[in-house]
Amino acid sequence: MTGSRLRQDVRSMKVLVANKFHYVKGGAERYYFELARILQRKGHAVVPFAMEHEKNEPSEHSRFFVSRVSFEEDSGSRLAKAARVIYSTEARRKIEDLVTTERPDIAHLHNIAHQLSPSILYGLKRRGVPVVQTLHDYKIVCPNYQMFVEGETCERCGAWKYYPAIFHRCMHGSTPFSLVVCVEAYVHQLLGTYGRLVDLFIAPSRQLLERVVAHGVDREKIVHLPYAIELDEYAPRYDSEDYAVYLGRLSIGKGLETLVRAAERARDVEIRILGDGPMADDLKREVESRSLGNVVFLGYRSGEELTSIVAGARFVVVPSECFENSPLTVYEASALGKPVVGSRMGGIPELVLDGETGLLFEPRSDAELADRMSSLWSDPARASAMGRAARERAEREFAPDRHYEAIMRIYERVMQ
C-alpha cells in the first residue's frame, strides 16, 4: 500500500482499544478514554475491550468483555486466578470474537496484565490485527509494575531475571502472588510474547523508554509520545488563594511523609491534600502529632469541585519517590495555569521545567521541598508567571490535535 493511500485510509479507521478497566480508575484509564474521544472526534470508530465491572462506562460492545476477577478479594479459586494472570483463554476467545465481528484496522492496547492477560495478543495476531501498546507502567520488565518495593525504588528484575520478585514479595507483600507474577514474566519472556506480538510500544516519558530498554526491550520497537490533555476543559486561572495542593493517591512511594516534614519546616504554607488511600489514617495521625495546622485533608474529590480547588491553588506539589511515568496531575496543573513543585524523579523533570514552569527538588529532601514551597508561597507574581508558562507549554506540546497527528504517524508506521 502506498504512503498516500495509507494516509487516506487511516483517516477513517476502526480502532480496537483495550484496557483492563472501562471506567476511570487512574491515570491510564483517563488517557484511554481521552484518546478514544480524540479518535472519535476525528471520524474514527472506536471499539473497546475490557473486563466486566459495575463501574464500567456503558458500551455496546460490553457483551465481549471478559468476566470480572478481583485479586484483592478472597473469593474464587486461587489456582484459576493464577492461571488467568498467566494466560486467559476466555480473554483470547472473546477478543477473537470481537475482531471477527468488528474487523478493526488496528489495536491500541493500554494496561492489559492480570485481568485480561497477554493472551489477547495471540488472538489479535491470529486475526492479523496490527498492535501498538502504550506503556503506562513498567510491567513488561517488572513483575509488580512499579519498580518500587519495600519503600525503595528497585531495578533487580529484567529480561530473564524475575526471581527477586519472589524473595522480596513484590506483589502486594504476598509470596504466592509474587510467585504467580514471576512465573507470568518468565512464561512470556520464553514465548517472546511482547517482543513478537506488539508491533510498537509507546512510552509517555523518555525515562520510562530508557528504563525498559535497559531491561531488555528492543529500542527499535518503542517511541516516545507524551500524553494529551483536553485543554478546552480546563480554564486557566493565574491568580491564587492562600493554599497549595497535593492531588493523588495517599500511598507509599508518593512522598507524603516528606511532604508532612516539609510542611513542618514551612508552617506558613497551607497544604490541602486531595485524595484517599491506605496511608490516610497514618498521615492524619502524623500531622496531628506534629500539630500542623497548615495541613488540611479534604479527602477524595472529583469533577468540577476538584478542578475548582486546584485552580485556586498557588501551586501543586508532586513529591513522588517512585519512578513516576508521566503523571497526569502535572498535565492538569499546567492546563489550569498552576506551577508544580515536583521531585526529580521518573518522568516529572520532563514535565516540570525547573525555574520556568515550576521548581524541582531532590526526592526525600524535606528541607529542599520546604525551601521550594516557601519560595513560591512568598512570591505570588512569580508563581503566576510560571503558571502562564506551564499553560503555554501545554498548548504547544500536549494539545489533542498535536497528539492526534503523532498517533496517526505511529499507526501508519505499524500498518506499513
Number of C-alpha atoms within 10 A of each C-alpha: 8 8 11 8 9 15 15 11 12 18 13 15 19 20 23 24 23 24 22 24 25 25 19 15 11 12 13 22 19 16 19 23 18 17 23 20 17 17 22 16 10 14 13 17 17 18 21 23 28 26 22 19 17 9 11 15 12 10 12 8 13 18 12 19 23 22 14 14 17 11 15 7 7 8 10 11 9 13 10 10 20 20 16 22 23 24 22 21 15 17 26 21 16 18 26 22 15 21 20 11 9 14 17 22 20 23 25 22 24 23 22 22 22 21 26 31 22 23 23 25 25 19 21 22 15 11 16 14 19 21 23 23 21 22 22 23 23 20 18 21 26 26 28 22 15 22 21 18 20 12 10 13 14 15 15 13 18 21 17 14 16 21 19 17 24 21 10 14 18 26 21 13 14 13 15 15 22 24 22 21 26 24 19 24 24 18 15 17 18 11 10 12 16 18 17 11 20 23 16 24 27 23 24 22 25 17 21 23 21 15 16 23 17 14 19 14 20 13 14 9 14 22 16 16 18 19 22 23 24 19 19 10 11 19 14 20 20 22 17 18 12 14 21 27 24 24 22 19 20 22 16 19 21 19 20 23 20 20 24 22 20 23 26 21 16 20 15 16 22 20 25 22 22 21 19 18 13 11 14 18 12 12 17 16 11 15 21 12 9 13 11 17 14 17 23 16 17 11 16 14 14 11 7 10 10 14 17 15 17 26 26 21 26 30 32 27 27 25 29 24 23 22 24 22 24 25 21 19 17 23 25 23 26 33 30 27 33 35 34 35 27 27 27 21 21 20 19 25 19 16 22 23 19 17 12 16 26 28 24 24 22 16 19 19 17 23 18 16 28 22 16 20 26 18 14 23 21 12 11 18 15 17 27 22 18 27 29 23 20 28 28 16 17 23 18 10 16 22 18 21 14 13 18 16 11 14 16 15 13 17 24 16 13 15 16 10
